[in-house]
Amino acid sequence: MKDDLSLWATATGVAAVFVWSVIAPHDYFTWFLEIVPAIFGITILILTYRRFPLTSVVYILVGLHAIVLMVGAHYTYADVPLFNFIRETFHHSRNNFDKLGHFVQGFVPAIVAREILLRTSPLRRGKWLSFIVVCICLAISAIYELFEWQIAVVTGSASDAFLGSQGDPWDTQSDMACALLGSMTALLTVGKLHDRQLMEKTG
């Protein structure tokens, strides 16, 4: 019952942020590019919910990830107001919401991958599982960077807001480093909670 309420609250929150996000964003081309991963991921979870239900912590984390993507889609990652305030207050050289987004891009897929591997493969908890999960997260991050690159090649300056590099020549590398840090942080902080929920689900 408690898990059901958490899932309904998460779904309601995601739906509300989606409606807000689509109203007068920075531009609809950037909004669409940024929102596609959220729509794709949520669609997959809906389609597999009855056949292969995941733990509530996975659904909640995916919902939070979707919200991060929707906020970035609405403002663009380089111009989220709160992080503009942080930049000005702490004299940062850039708006770092993009780095939060890539940290989450590693954090959330780590728990998703961990659950799928534990439930469908011979892998067991331990160093090899953690290593493979981190590698999967880095692969996802690399694929996304390749996607950004191809969008930039095809659309030219129209993709500037989507790339959000803010003049940083090492933006791609630092994005992937944030995803790496996010994946390791997830395993260290959420692993035990995830294990308890897996035991309750699988018996």
C-alpha positions, 0 to 999 in steps of 0.5 A: 500500500505504501509503495502504491502511494509512492508510485502514484505520488511520483506519477502525479508529480511527473505529469504535473512537471511535464504539463508545466514544462511544455508551456512556453519553453525556451524553444520547442526544438530544444524541448523536444530533444531534451524530453525524448529520453524521458518519454522513451523511458517512461513508455518502456516502464509502462509497457513492462509494468505488468510483465516485469514490475520493478522495485518502487525505488527504481520507479521513483528514481526514474520519475525524478530523472524525468523531472530533471530532464523536463526542467532542463528541457523547459529552460535549457540546461545552460539557463536554469534560474536556480543554477544561474543564481548559484553561478552568480552567488558562488562565482562559478564560470558556468551554469552547472545544472547540466552537470547535475543532469549528467550525474543523475544520468549515471545515478538512475541507470545504475539502479535500473541496470543493477535490478535487471542484471540481478533478476535476469542474469547469473550475476550476483552481488559483488565487485563484478556486478558493480563493475558491469553496472558502472560500465553500462552507465558509461556506455549510456553516457557515451551514446548520449554524447554521440547523439548530441554530436550528430544533432549538432552536425545535422542542425548546426547552430540550431542545436546550441541550446541542446548541447549546452557546452557554454564554451567549455572544450572539455564539456563532453569529458566532464559530462561523462565523468559526472555520469561515472560519479553518479553511477558509483554514488548510486551503488554506494548509497542506494544499494542496500535499500534496493537489496531490501526491496528486491528481497521483498519482491522476489521472496 
